[in-house]
Amino acid sequence: MLSMEPMNAVEEVDTLAGTAVAQAGAPLLKIHERVEQEGYMFPIDLGARGSCTIGGNISTRVQTQLIQ
């Protein structure tokens, strides 16, 4: 088993390119909070946003619709 828990940083938010670089173990909530600081929003929003990781979302091909 490989734990991604220590790899939980959002390394960069590039406002010019509109991109964010995050490590595989970064919780979805942490990514939401970080990009919001720059005036952006992250389009994936799940009920498990505080515990699911971006690496897990990518590996399982998570898809959602953001409803506001």
N, C-alpha and C positions, 0 to 999 in steps of 0.2 A: 504494500500500500504506500502511496506517495501522498503526503500531506502538503497542500498548497497554503495552509494557514499562515506561515511566516511571509508568504509573498502577497501582501495585502495592500500595497501602496498604489495610489494614483500618482504616477510619476510626473505627468505633464498634461496641461491643457493648453493647446495652441489655438488662441482665439483668431488668428489670421487664417489658419487652415480649417478651423472648425473641427478639430480632432482632439481626442484624449488618449493618453497612453496609460494603461493600468496593468498591474501584475495579475496573474491568473487567479490568485486567492482574494482579490479585492471584492468586498461585498458590494452588491448592487447599490445599496443605500449610500455607501461612501462615494461612489461614482456620481450618483445624483447630487449629493451635497456639494461635491467639489466643482462640478460643471456649473451648478447654479450660482456659485460664487463669482463666476465669470459672465453671468447673464445668459447662459445656455440651458437647455434641458436635454436629458438623456431619454430617448424615445421608448425604452423598454421599462415597464413598470409592473411588478408582480407583487402579490400579497406577501411573498417570502423575501422581499427586498432587503430585509435586515440580516438574513442568514444565507441567502443564495449568493454564489460568487459569479463573477463575470466569466471565469474559465469554465465553470459548470454550465452557464447559460450558452456559451459558444459550443461546448462539446455536445450538448443535447439539442442544439438548434432551436432554442427557445424563440417563440414568436408570440407577440401580443399586440393588441391595439391599445394605444393610450387614449383613454376617454376622460375628458375634462368637463 
